[in-house]
């Protein structure tokens, strides 16, 4: 009886010591993970992997959180590509470029020459007459019978 009690106690004691050592290693792992060396990361991951093979009910919450962070946390390939507030910078840049292009458009239009003569109403009406004489698009267009559209006239 005494021997079996001692034997059970000797099996439990190393596990308790090992868990305490492991819990020190996983304490605040989220902030320390990126600064750890690859060998430290691997050893902690293996310790947690071995701990997860046991009963999850006795696994400390801190170890569960560390295992979840190692498996699914934002580090390595899952690290976010953008920082918080990046969308506001992009929006500001887009608004700036649109404002600059609108300003450039206005300056060019204000300092440009008169509109071309092909944009006048008389030119568009002459284009309609020319297309009627040429019998352009006789099925459904301006040269068709009973056509009631404006043709190429866009001015009022």
N, C-alpha and C positions, 0 to 999 in steps of 0.2 A: 504494500500500500504506500509506504513512504517513498519507495523507489519509483513507483509509477507517478506519484505527485511531483517528485523532483524532476523526473523525466519530462513531464508535461510543462513544468515551469521553465525548464531549460530551453524547450522549443519555443515558448512564447517570448521569452526575454529578448532574444536577438531580433525578432520581428518588431518589437516595441522600439528598440534602439534604432533599428533601421528606419522606421517610420518617422521618428523624431529627426533623424538626420535628413531624411527626404523632405520633411515639412519645412526645415530651415532652407533647403535649396530651392523650394518652390515658392517661398514667401515673396510676394510682390513680383512675380515672374513677368508680368506685363511690362513693367518699366525697365527691368533688367535684361530681358531676352535679347534685345538688339545689341547690347554691349558685351554679351557673353561670347566666348570663343566657340568655335564649332564643336570642339571636344566636350566642353561643358554642356552645351545644348544637347549633344547626343547622349551624354551620360544621364542627364536629367530625364530626357525622353525615354530612355531605356528603363530607368527606375520607375517612372510612372507607368510604363507599359507592364512591367512586372507587377506593380501594385494593383493594376486594373484586372489582372487575371484572378485575383482573389475576390472576396465578397465585397460588393459595392456598398453594402449597408454599413460596413465598418470603415470604409475609405473616407478620410477626412474631407470636408467640403473644400478646403484649400487645395487639396490634391485633385479633386474633381474639376475645380475651376482651372487649375494649371494644365490639366490634360486637355480640357476643352480649348484653352488658349493655344496650346501647342498644335492641336489638330486643326483648328478653324480660325485662329486669331489673325489680325491684320499685320502679318509679317511675311517677309520673303515675297513670293509671287502674289500673295493676297494683299500686299501693302497698297493703299490707295495711291493712285497716280496724281491726284490733285489735292490741294490743301483746302481747308474750309475757307470760304470767301472767294474761291476761284471763279465761280459763276458771276459774281459781281464785277470782277475784273474783266471778264469776257464781255459782259453786257456793256460796261463802260467803253471798252474798245470798239465794239460794234457801233454804239451810238456816236462815238467820236469820228469813226470813219464815215458813217452816213452823213453827219453834220458837215464834215470837210468836203465830201463829194457834192452835197447840195449847195454849199457855198461856192465851190468851183464852177458848178453848173450855172449858178446865178451870175457869177462874174463873167463867164463866157457869153451867156445870153445877153447881158447888159452891154457888153463892149463889142458884141459881134455886129456884122453888117445887117442890112435889111433882110427880111425873109425872102427866099428865092421866089421867082415869079411862078414857079410850078405849084406853089402853095396858095395861089389866089383862087377865088371863086370862078373868075372868068376862064382861067386855064383848065379847071376841072370841068366846066361846061363845054369847053372846046374839045376836051378829051372825050366826053360823052358823044358829041356829034361825030367825031372822027371814028369812034368805035361803031356807031350806027351805020355810017357810010361803008365801013369795011365789013359789015355783017359779022362782027365778032360775037361769039357765043350765041348763035341763033336759036338754040333750044330753050335755054332757061335764063339767058343773060339779057343784056341791054338791047340786043337786036331782035329779041323774040317778040312775037305778036302779043299785044296787050300788056307789055311790060309797064309796071307802074312804080318802080323803085326810083331812087335818086341817082343811081349809077355811081359815078365816082365823085360826086359833089358831096363834100363833108362840111362845108361852111354854111352858115345860116343866112 
